[in-house]
Amino acid sequence: MRKTITGLIMDYFRRYDCQDLYIGPVLDRATKEYFKIYHSKPYDSLKAVNALVEQGKLTMIKEGVYRYDPAVNKPSDE
């Protein structure tokens, strides 16, 4: 099964659910994993985070800080 950058970002947030996380380290980790798998960088990982917020899968706490809470956020389809 092909892993997308969105899936890698959600995997990271699921590991640390109910915690406020700065997006920089999350994107760094997801980009490294994506590069290991496909040997190229993802196109626009910040756009993927914004899409997850719009879909209700992540909550934006303040600028640059996000949270995944399984009780509040919709379950991911990935």
Residue pairs with C-beta under 8 A, 6 or more apart in sequence:
3 33
3 34
3 37
4 48
4 78
5 30
5 31
5 34
5 42
5 43
5 45
5 48
6 48
6 51
6 52
6 78
7 78
8 30
8 33
8 34
9 26
9 27
9 30
9 45
9 48
9 49
9 52
10 52
10 57
10 68
10 76
10 78
11 30
12 21
12 26
12 29
12 30
13 21
13 26
13 58
13 66
13 67
13 68
14 68
14 76
16 68
17 68
17 69
17 70
18 67
18 68
18 69
18 70
19 67
20 61
20 65
20 66
20 67
21 65
21 66
21 67
22 64
22 65
23 46
23 49
23 64
23 65
23 66
24 64
26 49
26 66
27 45
27 46
27 49
30 42
30 45
31 41
31 42
31 45
34 41
34 42
35 41
42 48
49 58
49 66
52 58
53 59
53 60
53 66
55 74
56 73
56 74
57 68
57 73
57 74
57 76
58 66
58 67
58 68
58 73
59 66
59 67
59 68
59 69
59 72
59 73
60 66
61 67
